[in-house]
């Protein structure tokens, strides 16, 4: 992350005593941005910058990452909702954004927390019946956990990438040993260049289990979201992978009582992320996403 933005660093204490660290920038009404899997607070710093002339933007590190405390025993989606609650109480925010696994958390938070008035939900990987392949992610979670337990972070990242179908189509034609070797080289290179406080790929690999847990915790939750009182803006990209993310948004659009939807043509799952993050390639357009958020929040 090459941004030169000046952020204020703060923290709150969640219901179970876990510290949730956050970055703060800008001035105006409060907005909370919650990152997705394999990310941390800095992954949406450019989106925050694009909003900071109008809003005070808060970027929490979800637990287990960056400046926040560990996952703790008995981790589940309820703990992450309590983390959001603590941030909203501290900041007075009523407008929120969540991407991917963070979008799952924000859907649950919008259901449970009256403080949320408007929620921007970007492609949550919900396990919706008839949309997501059956027994996904149960099929690959045991392998993922085994590789993490063995300390083989490259293998764990490859397992997650292949299972989530997030890589380009050519990835499916490459032998697994080659994918693991390339991933191991990437981790080593990043570790060598990392500065104090950086949240690296190798460190984030250990969080994959917990993001999968959020998917399992919210299986069958779709009908419950009919009771969300907040206004919701559903966002997605026409080129997002896995392709069933669009169908998850279709399902949500049918059940949410106060909903709008926008699809970004030619963009993918990383559209809201930083342009200098290689995982987003040329598909990151945080200022474009910010424009839609401004219209919605206004």
NORURGI-V870787 format. One record per backbone hydrogen bond with DSSP energy under -1.0 kcal/mol. NH is the residue of the N-H (numbers start at 1). CO is the residue of the C=O. E is the energy in kcal/mol with one decimal. If there is no record, write none. Layout:
# NORURGI-V870787
nh: {NH | NH}
co: {CO | CO}
e: {E | E}
This chain:
# NORURGI-V870787
nh: {8 | 10 | 12 | 14 | 17 | 20 | 22 | 23 | 24 | 25 | 27 | 31 | 32 | 33 | 34 | 43 | 44 | 45 | 48 | 49 | 50 | 52 | 54 | 55 | 56 | 57 | 58 | 59 | 61 | 64 | 65 | 68 | 69 | 80 | 81 | 82 | 83 | 84 | 85 | 86 | 87 | 88 | 89 | 90 | 91 | 92 | 96 | 97 | 98 | 99 | 100 | 102 | 104 | 105 | 106 | 107 | 108 | 109 | 110 | 111 | 112 | 113 | 116 | 117 | 118 | 119 | 120 | 121 | 122 | 123 | 126 | 128 | 131 | 132 | 136 | 139 | 140 | 141 | 144 | 145 | 146 | 147 | 148 | 149 | 150 | 151 | 152 | 153 | 156 | 157 | 158 | 159 | 160 | 161 | 162 | 163 | 164 | 166 | 171 | 172 | 173 | 174 | 179 | 180 | 181 | 182 | 183 | 184 | 185 | 186 | 187 | 188 | 189 | 190 | 191 | 192 | 193 | 194 | 198 | 204 | 205 | 207 | 208 | 211 | 212 | 213 | 214 | 215 | 216 | 217 | 218 | 219 | 221 | 225 | 225 | 226 | 227 | 228 | 231 | 232 | 233 | 234 | 235 | 236 | 238 | 239 | 240 | 245 | 246 | 248 | 249 | 250 | 251 | 252 | 253 | 254 | 256 | 260 | 262 | 264 | 267 | 271 | 273 | 274 | 277 | 280 | 283 | 285 | 289 | 290 | 291 | 292 | 293 | 294 | 295 | 296 | 297 | 298}
co: {24 | 22 | 20 | 18 | 14 | 12 | 10 | 59 | 8 | 57 | 52 | 56 | 95 | 58 | 97 | 40 | 41 | 42 | 44 | 45 | 46 | 48 | 51 | 51 | 29 | 25 | 31 | 23 | 21 | 69 | 62 | 65 | 19 | 76 | 77 | 78 | 79 | 80 | 81 | 82 | 83 | 84 | 85 | 86 | 87 | 88 | 118 | 32 | 120 | 34 | 122 | 99 | 100 | 101 | 102 | 103 | 104 | 105 | 106 | 107 | 108 | 109 | 113 | 94 | 94 | 231 | 96 | 233 | 98 | 235 | 124 | 126 | 128 | 128 | 133 | 135 | 137 | 137 | 140 | 141 | 142 | 143 | 144 | 145 | 146 | 148 | 147 | 151 | 152 | 153 | 154 | 155 | 156 | 157 | 158 | 159 | 160 | 161 | 168 | 169 | 170 | 171 | 175 | 176 | 177 | 178 | 179 | 180 | 181 | 182 | 183 | 184 | 185 | 186 | 187 | 188 | 189 | 190 | 195 | 200 | 201 | 204 | 205 | 207 | 208 | 209 | 210 | 211 | 212 | 213 | 214 | 216 | 218 | 221 | 222 | 223 | 224 | 225 | 117 | 258 | 119 | 260 | 121 | 262 | 264 | 267 | 237 | 242 | 243 | 244 | 245 | 246 | 247 | 248 | 249 | 250 | 252 | 232 | 234 | 236 | 264 | 268 | 270 | 43 | 274 | 277 | 280 | 271 | 285 | 286 | 287 | 288 | 289 | 290 | 291 | 292 | 293 | 294}
e: {-2.9 | -2.5 | -1.9 | -3.2 | -2.1 | -2.9 | -2.7 | -1.6 | -2.2 | -1.9 | -1.5 | -2.3 | -1.9 | -2.8 | -2.6 | -1.8 | -1.3 | -1.6 | -2.1 | -2.4 | -1.9 | -1.3 | -1.9 | -2.3 | -2.1 | -3.3 | -3.0 | -2.9 | -2.7 | -3.2 | -1.2 | -2.4 | -3.4 | -1.1 | -2.2 | -2.2 | -1.7 | -2.2 | -2.5 | -2.1 | -1.9 | -2.9 | -2.5 | -1.9 | -2.4 | -2.6 | -2.2 | -2.3 | -2.3 | -1.9 | -2.7 | -2.2 | -1.7 | -1.9 | -2.1 | -2.1 | -2.2 | -2.5 | -2.6 | -1.4 | -1.7 | -3.2 | -1.6 | -2.8 | -1.8 | -2.6 | -2.7 | -2.8 | -2.8 | -1.4 | -1.9 | -1.7 | -2.0 | -2.4 | -1.4 | -2.1 | -1.3 | -1.7 | -2.1 | -2.8 | -2.1 | -2.4 | -2.2 | -2.5 | -1.7 | -1.4 | -2.3 | -1.4 | -2.0 | -2.5 | -2.1 | -2.6 | -2.5 | -2.5 | -2.8 | -2.3 | -2.3 | -1.5 | -2.1 | -1.2 | -1.5 | -1.1 | -1.9 | -2.6 | -2.0 | -2.7 | -2.3 | -2.5 | -2.1 | -2.1 | -2.4 | -2.3 | -2.4 | -2.3 | -2.7 | -1.9 | -1.4 | -1.2 | -2.4 | -2.4 | -1.9 | -2.0 | -1.3 | -1.6 | -2.2 | -1.7 | -1.2 | -1.3 | -2.1 | -2.7 | -1.2 | -1.3 | -1.8 | -1.0 | -1.0 | -1.6 | -2.0 | -1.5 | -2.6 | -2.7 | -2.5 | -3.0 | -2.7 | -1.3 | -2.3 | -3.0 | -1.3 | -2.0 | -1.2 | -1.8 | -1.8 | -1.9 | -2.1 | -2.4 | -2.7 | -1.2 | -2.6 | -2.2 | -2.6 | -3.0 | -1.5 | -1.6 | -1.5 | -1.2 | -1.3 | -1.8 | -2.2 | -2.6 | -2.0 | -2.6 | -1.8 | -1.5 | -2.1 | -2.7 | -2.0 | -2.0 | -3.1 | -2.2}
